[in-house]
Amino acid sequence: MFHSKIAGIGMYVPKNVVTNNDLKKYMDTSDEWIQERTGIKERRFAHRTEETTTTMGVEASKIAIERAGLTPQDIDFIVFATLSPDYYFPGCGVLLQRALQMKSVGALDVRNQCSGFVYALSVADQFIKTGMYKNILVVGAEKHSFGLDFSTRGRNVSVIFGDGAGAVVLQPTEDSNKGILSTHLHSDGNNAEILAMYNPGTHANHWSKGQQLADFDEAELGEMFMSHDMIDKAQNFPNMDGPAVFKVAVEKFPEVILESLKTNGLQTSDLKLLIPHQANLRISQFVQHKLKLRDDQVYNNIQKYGNTTAASIPIALCEAWEEGKVSDDDLVCLAAFGSGFTWASALLRW
Ligand SMILES: CC(C)(COP(=O)(O)OP(=O)(O)OC[C@H]1O[C@@H](n2cnc3c(N)ncnc32)[C@H](O)[C@@H]1OP(=O)(O)O)[C@@H](O)C(=O)NCCC(=O)NCCS
């Protein structure tokens, strides 16, 4: 069986920098509040009409493919993770396949929110290990700025998120000491509603036990997926119980990181770099403290980009690599937690 290694990595963030003070134009918030609670100073927002989740994914992919010494025609499978797709369906994978004029290779879309990239990487890893594919493109991209409530009502969610994309090319290696050593995927749907965007959807309030997650019109058929009422009542935006998310995140991050190390007979002291999903700087600091990691062992760039969900890990990994913080033989752990809840890790030897 082969191991998978990252043969090329790329990232793309939009030019438009949006500071915390810029957000004050739309909502009652402050730079102090945002920095104190999340560590975020600024984020990037995509061009409203010229950039989409897919186009950002395309830009990151071009760099990753070139760095792997390949052309888009060499890619034999695509895995695309996002929660903010260009279309409800089809997914971004096929749009990327079209934009990069690739062969008619398989394109799989992953919907695991903040854990999306690690889940996508794990799926790609299995295809490489079995020898089925040789050059897999794994992409994480988000255009959050299109789907958030920028009024004061939505401020607890909208100040956190930013746009961007990251991509890697996975290839087989026969060196069993290199590449992805193991991946670890988890879920617990008991808390599905506390970090969720309910609408548009087919739930019809089925799961909410009396709570109206959607107001729809009385029609015999249809009109429940997305109604005028839902839009009038701002039920088309993400919903988050921040403190509840925080509490579970600081428990699951260390758990899944230690799981990856234990599986491979390694310890936190062996880690060159932990790249946590950039959910909140306070969460990363809590995890660092709990695992007794030094500052140089944990990479954070949420200060510049906010939480870019499925894109945050490949963006952070790409920046860390470009800054020379990851090089040959380094042990790197990618770890994520998010909506679902889902959480995951991948341990790799660069
Ligand atoms: C969202 C988060 C930053 C909120 O911080 P918090 O300290 O828990 O704040 P709370 O939600 O309890 O709100 C505290 C107060 O700030 C207010 N507030 C919320 N958002 C605000 C904003 N952007 N600006 C100013 N005030 C805000 C609230 O209305 C509340 O006011 P009140 O006390 O008068 O009711 C924090 O809970 C968090 O980061 N959670 C994890 C979220 C996350 O990581 N999500 C992604 C998962 S992958």
The ligand as an SDF file (V2000), in Angstrom:
LIG
                    3D

 48 50  0  0  0  0  0  0  0  0999 V2000
  -18.8250   33.8330   19.0770 C   0  0  0  0  0  0  0  0  0  0  0  0
  -17.9670   34.1900   20.2680 C   0  0  0  0  0  0  0  0  0  0  0  0
  -16.7770   35.0110   19.8280 C   0  0  0  0  0  0  0  0  0  0  0  0
  -18.8120   35.0330   21.2110 C   0  0  0  0  0  0  0  0  0  0  0  0
  -18.0790   35.3650   22.3600 O   0  0  0  0  0  0  0  0  0  0  0  0
  -18.7460   35.2020   23.7880 P   0  0  0  0  0  0  0  0  0  0  0  0
  -17.8050   35.7450   24.7730 O   0  0  0  0  0  0  0  0  0  0  0  0
  -19.1270   33.7590   23.9200 O   0  0  0  0  0  0  0  0  0  0  0  0
  -19.9720   36.1610   23.6700 O   0  0  0  0  0  0  0  0  0  0  0  0
  -21.5250   35.9200   23.8430 P   0  0  0  0  0  0  0  0  0  0  0  0
  -22.0690   35.2320   22.6310 O   0  0  0  0  0  0  0  0  0  0  0  0
  -21.7670   35.2730   25.1670 O   0  0  0  0  0  0  0  0  0  0  0  0
  -22.0330   37.3940   23.8500 O   0  0  0  0  0  0  0  0  0  0  0  0
  -21.5810   38.3360   24.7940 C   0  0  0  0  0  0  0  0  0  0  0  0
  -22.1860   39.6800   24.4930 C   0  0  0  0  0  0  0  0  0  0  0  0
  -21.5600   40.2430   23.3170 O   0  0  0  0  0  0  0  0  0  0  0  0
  -22.5410   40.6510   22.3630 C   0  0  0  0  0  0  0  0  0  0  0  0
  -21.9990   40.4690   21.0270 N   0  0  0  0  0  0  0  0  0  0  0  0
  -22.1020   39.3960   20.2160 C   0  0  0  0  0  0  0  0  0  0  0  0
  -21.4410   39.6270   19.0760 N   0  0  0  0  0  0  0  0  0  0  0  0
  -20.9200   40.8610   19.1490 C   0  0  0  0  0  0  0  0  0  0  0  0
  -20.1460   41.6570   18.2840 C   0  0  0  0  0  0  0  0  0  0  0  0
  -19.7510   41.2120   17.0810 N   0  0  0  0  0  0  0  0  0  0  0  0
  -19.7850   42.8820   18.6950 N   0  0  0  0  0  0  0  0  0  0  0  0
  -20.1510   43.3550   19.8800 C   0  0  0  0  0  0  0  0  0  0  0  0
  -20.8880   42.6540   20.7600 N   0  0  0  0  0  0  0  0  0  0  0  0
  -21.2800   41.4100   20.3990 C   0  0  0  0  0  0  0  0  0  0  0  0
  -23.7020   39.7360   22.6350 C   0  0  0  0  0  0  0  0  0  0  0  0
  -24.8900   40.3250   22.1480 O   0  0  0  0  0  0  0  0  0  0  0  0
  -23.6660   39.6440   24.1380 C   0  0  0  0  0  0  0  0  0  0  0  0
  -24.2500   40.8150   24.6780 O   0  0  0  0  0  0  0  0  0  0  0  0
  -25.1200   40.7620   26.0400 P   0  0  0  0  0  0  0  0  0  0  0  0
  -24.1770   40.2550   27.0820 O   0  0  0  0  0  0  0  0  0  0  0  0
  -25.5180   42.1910   26.2040 O   0  0  0  0  0  0  0  0  0  0  0  0
  -26.2300   39.8130   25.7490 O   0  0  0  0  0  0  0  0  0  0  0  0
  -17.4600   32.9350   21.0190 C   0  0  0  0  0  0  0  0  0  0  0  0
  -18.5160   32.3200   21.6940 O   0  0  0  0  0  0  0  0  0  0  0  0
  -16.8400   31.9310   20.1040 C   0  0  0  0  0  0  0  0  0  0  0  0
  -15.8610   32.2220   19.4400 O   0  0  0  0  0  0  0  0  0  0  0  0
  -17.3760   30.7150   20.0530 N   0  0  0  0  0  0  0  0  0  0  0  0
  -16.8850   29.7150   19.1420 C   0  0  0  0  0  0  0  0  0  0  0  0
  -17.4050   30.0270   17.7920 C   0  0  0  0  0  0  0  0  0  0  0  0
  -16.6920   29.3050   16.7160 C   0  0  0  0  0  0  0  0  0  0  0  0
  -15.5240   29.0110   16.8190 O   0  0  0  0  0  0  0  0  0  0  0  0
  -17.3990   29.0160   15.6480 N   0  0  0  0  0  0  0  0  0  0  0  0
  -16.8770   28.3820   14.5470 C   0  0  0  0  0  0  0  0  0  0  0  0
  -16.7270   26.9430   14.8710 C   0  0  0  0  0  0  0  0  0  0  0  0
  -15.7690   26.1760   13.7610 S   0  0  0  0  0  0  0  0  0  0  0  0
  1  2  1  0
  2  3  1  0
  2  4  1  0
  2 36  1  0
  4  5  1  0
  5  6  1  0
  6  7  2  0
  6  8  1  0
  6  9  1  0
  9 10  1  0
 10 11  2  0
 10 12  1  0
 10 13  1  0
 13 14  1  0
 14 15  1  0
 15 16  1  0
 15 30  1  0
 16 17  1  0
 17 18  1  0
 17 28  1  0
 18 19  1  0
 18 27  1  0
 19 20  2  0
 20 21  1  0
 21 22  1  0
 21 27  2  0
 22 23  1  0
 22 24  2  0
 24 25  1  0
 25 26  2  0
 26 27  1  0
 28 29  1  0
 28 30  1  0
 30 31  1  0
 31 32  1  0
 32 33  2  0
 32 34  1  0
 32 35  1  0
 36 37  1  0
 36 38  1  0
 38 39  2  0
 38 40  1  0
 40 41  1  0
 41 42  1  0
 42 43  1  0
 43 44  2  0
 43 45  1  0
 45 46  1  0
 46 47  1  0
 47 48  1  0
M  END
$$$$
